């Protein structure tokens, strides 16, 4: 939805500060033209260099700058640039100007997947979902082959350029295998991600268990939302959503969207298996199954419906808090899907926890409350604000 205008006395101090910087020069060379996105720890601006080039500047919130947060920002740039060719947003530069710490990134024209779905009533046409899902999985597969786990895949972190190209945003929570600094920077035992799209193991705060299969869950939850127009576990609060994610198996996409082809239902349902061992092993395995389902006659390719950009509208993220495995051939994937299409079982063996388990989740929620926040986005040209 669109964020309503706020009077000065209702505007949070951080937002006032971020908006007041529009028109300012950063490092004597970047003019901040417009505020594009606002998160709990950073703001993203459209900016123009003194030589006329345009880019996006991600500027950290001054009162949140620490040695660890600065290291995380720089690490985000390092990880994203490893996947720039596949579909991550390229980070062009980083710098410090007085109290400001910033990244210079590609300026994108288009909108987030969340904004695109919202503009179309919450659901996307099947043809678009097929195409977007395949492109997204290709990027995720490339990340997993490089031993990179994103850990926060959701519609707000997937960007659709006006050209139709899919981009993945915000690698701030990413974990890289054998990265000695990763655990210290991303708090490996903290609750990381967004409740509406995080896996059960993430909801329990088991950061060390968040691997490629956790990203598979994130893709599955995203596809579930695009296909049904609803969240996996609708809840009144982020705390309730964490509890439900940690304790309740997800329902089948087929329960809410009867028009979705059974082969596609089977692929998404397996991605959302409660136990990580029952999901697709990584992005590549899910991509192979996705292509096999589509090639199996589920739906012929449909031209992508390009986004209509409204640079003045600001979108608010209401979905929650942001805080190489087995390779299959296409025939293998079809064979694996066949027995699942008819019944699409929803993990009847999913864990059931007693009172002690629920208390554990509530403790996790309390510990992660400091990371709670609402993220704002615009429908034009920006990486995600963290």
N, C-alpha and C positions, 0 to 999 in steps of 0.2 A: 504494500500500500504506500501511498504518498505521505510523507511526513508533513503535518500541518504547520503553517507558519507559527512561530513562537514570539511572544513579546520578550523584551529584554530581561524582564524580571523572572521569566520562566525558562530562559535559555541556560543550560549548564555552563559553568565557568569554562570548562575545557573547550566547548563548542565556540564560545565567545572568543577565546584566545585564538583558536584555529581560524575563525572567520576574519579576525582582525589582521591576520597576516596577508590576506589577499592584497596584491599590489606591491608587496615588499620585495626587496632584492635579497637573494640568498647567495652568499659567497661572492657578492658583487657582480654576478653574471646571470643568475636565474631569476626572472620576474615571475612571481606567483600570480597567475591569471584568474584562477577559480578554484574553489574547494570542491573536490570531486567525491571524496569519501572520508568518513570519520569513524574511527574505531576507538577502543579503549586506550590504546597505547600509541597510536599514530594517526596522522592525517595525510591524505593524498591530494595533491594539487595538480592541475594542468599548469604548465610553466613554459616560458619562452626564454631561450638563451639569448645573450646579447648578439649572437651571430644569426639569429632568426630561427634556429632549430627549435622544435617543440618536443616536449617530453613530459613525463609524469614524475613528480617529486614526492617520495614518501618521507615525511618528516616525523621524527619521534616526538612524542609528548615530553616536554622538558622535565617535568616532575617525575617521569618514569624512567629517565635515562640512568642506567647503572652500567657497571662494567659488563655484567652478564647480559643485560638487554641489548647493549651495543654489540656485543659479540654475536648474539642471536641474529641481529639485523644483518650483520656482515655475512654470517653463515647462510642466511636465507638467500643472499645474492649468489654465493658460491654454489649452492645446490641448484637454484633456478637456472643458472647459466649452463649447467651440465645438460639441461634438457631444453635449451632454447630452440634448437632445431626441431624438436619433436612437438613443442607446443607450450612450453612454459614462457613466462614473460621475461624478456631479456633485461638484465640489470646492467646499465651502461657505465655507472660510476657511483662512488660513494664519497662522502665528505663530511667535514665538520665546519660550522661557521659560528663561532662563539659558543652559545649554549645549544645550538641546533645541530642535530645529527640526522643525516638524510641519505637516501638512495635516489639515483636517477634511473628511471625505468622507461620502457616503451610506453608511449601514449596510445592506448587502444581506442578504436571507435566501434561502438556496439553496445551491448548490455550484458549483465550477468544472466545466467540461466534462470535464476530465481525471478528476476524482473521480467524476463521473456515469458515464463510460465504464468506469472501473475497477470501480465497484460492480456493473456489469452484465457483467462478464467481459471487458472490453476493447473490445467492439464495441457499437454502438447499433443499435436496430431501424431499418430503412430509412425508416419513416415519420418517426421523430425526426430522422434525418439530413436528409431533405428539408426539414423545417420549420426546423431550426436553421441549415442552410446558407443558406436564403433570408433568414432574419432577419439572420444575420451579414453576408451580402453586401450587404444594404441599408445596414447601418451603414458598412461599408467603402466602398461607393459614395459615400455622403454625405461621408466623409472625403476621398476622392480629388477630389470636386467642389470641396472647399475647399482643395485642394492640400496635404493632410495625408497623409503616408505613415507608417503605424504602425511598421513594421520589426521587430516581434516578435510576430506573430500565431501563436498556438499554443493548445492546449486549456487550459493553465493560465491564460491571459489572457482566456478567454471564460467568462463566468459565467452560469449558468442560475438565474434567480430562481424562488422557489416558485410564482409565478404563471405561469411558463413563458416570461417575457420574457428575451431574450438581451441581455447587456451585454458590452461590450469594456472590459478593464482595462488599466492601465499604459501610458500614453503617454510614459513617460520616455525612450524611444529615438526618438520620433516626429520626423520631419523636416517642416518647413513651408517650402514654396517661398517664396523671397524673404525668409526670416528671416535677418537678418544675424548673429544670435547662434547659429544652429543648429549650424554646423560646429564652433564652439569648444566648445559645451556637449556635443554628442554625438559628438565626435571623428570627423568624416566619413570618415576613412581607416582607422578601426579596424574590427576584426571585431565587429560588433554583432548581437545576437540570440541565439538558442538553436540550437545545431548541428542538432538533430533536425528543426527546422522552418525553418531559414534557407535562402535561395535560394543557388544556386552563386555568384552575384556577391558575396553577403554573405560566404560562406565564404572567398572570396579576399581579403576585407578591402577590397573596392571600394565603400565606403560611398556615394560620390558617384553610383554607378550604381544604388543601391537606390531604385527608384521604385515607382509603382503596381503594376507587374508583379511586383515582389518581394513585395508584399502578396498578390497573386494566388497566388503560389507558397505563401505561408504558409497561405492558406485551403485550397489544394489539398492540402498536406501534412496539415493538420488533418483534412480530409474523408477522406483516405486512411487515416489512423489510426483514425478512427471506423468506417470501413467494413470494414477488414481486421483491426483489433486489433493491428497491428504498426507499427513505424516504417519510414520510407522506406529508411534505410540502417542497419540494426541493427549496432552496433559495441561493442567492449569498452571503448573510451575516447572521450572527447570529441575528442581529437586525431585518432583514426582516423575518427570520424564527419565531422569537418571535411574531411579528405582525400577521403573518399568522396563527400561532397556536392559538393565542388569539381570532381571528376573523373568521376563516374559518373552517367549519365542515370538517372532514376527508372524503376522498372518500373511496368507498368500495374496499376491497382487490380483490374482483371479477372483478373490472374494469381493473385490471392490470395483473391478473393471472387467466386465464380462466380454468386452469387445477386444481384449488383448489376446493375440494368438497363443494357444497352449504352449508352443515351443518357446516363445518369449517368456511366458509365465514361469516355465521350468528353469530357464537360465537365471532369472531374477530371484526366484525362490531359493535356488541353491546358493546364490551369493549371500542370502540372508539367513542361512542356517545358523542356529543358535551357537552350536559348537564350531569353533574355527576349523577343526579337522574335517568337517563335513562340507565346507565351502569349496569354491574353485581355489586351486592352490596359489594362484597369483593372477595378475592382470592378463598375461599371455594366455593362460588356460581359459579364462572367461572370454577373452576376445575370440579365440578359436571357436568356442561354443556359440557365441553371439553370431558370428558369421555363418556358422553351420545352420543355425536356426533360421536365419534370414534367407539363406540359399535354399533351404528346404521348402520354400514356397509359402512361408508364413505371410509375406507381404512383399510385393515388388517395390523397388526403390522409388521414393517420392522426392521431388525437388525440395530442397530445404527452404522453409519460409523465413526469409531474412527479417531481421529485427528492424522495427521502426524506432529510430533513436529520438528520444526527447531529452535534450541536454538540460532542461530546466527541472525535470522531475527528480525528486530524491526518494530513494527506496529505503525502507527500514527493515532490517532483518528481524523477523519475529519468530524465527524457528528455534532459537536457543542461545546458549552462551558460547562465546568463542574463546575462548581462553587461549634365486630362480628355481621355480619348482617344476612340476610335471608338465611336459609338453604333450598335447594331443593332436592327432590329425583331425581333419574335418569329419571323416567317417567315424572316428572314435567318439567325437563330441555328439554326433547324431545318435550313436548307439547308447551313449550315456543318458541322453535326454529321453529316449523312447519310453523307458519304463516310468519316467517321472511325469510325463505329460498327462496321463489319465487321471491320476489322483493328486499330484502335486502335494505330497505330505508336508506338514508344517512342523516338523521337529517335535513330535509328541513326546519324545524323550527329553525335551528341554528341561533344564535345571529348575527345581523348585526349592527355594531357600526358606528356612524358618526365620523366626524373629531375630535371631542373632545376625543372620545374613542381611536382613533389611536394615538393622542398626548400622552394620558395616557400610552400607551404601550411603546412609544419611551422614555418617562421619566423613566419607569421601566428599559428599556435597558440601559439608561445612568447610572442609579443608580447601576446597576449590572455589569457594564463594568469592574470594578476592579476585578471581579471574573473570567474574561475571560481568557482562556488559552488553549493550545493544549496539550493533554495527549499522552504519548508514552507508548507502550507496547511491550513485546516480546512474542514469541509463546511458551515459556516454563517457568514453575515454578514460578508464582508470584501472590500475591494479587495485587490489583489495587493501583497505586500511586495517591494520591489526590492532 
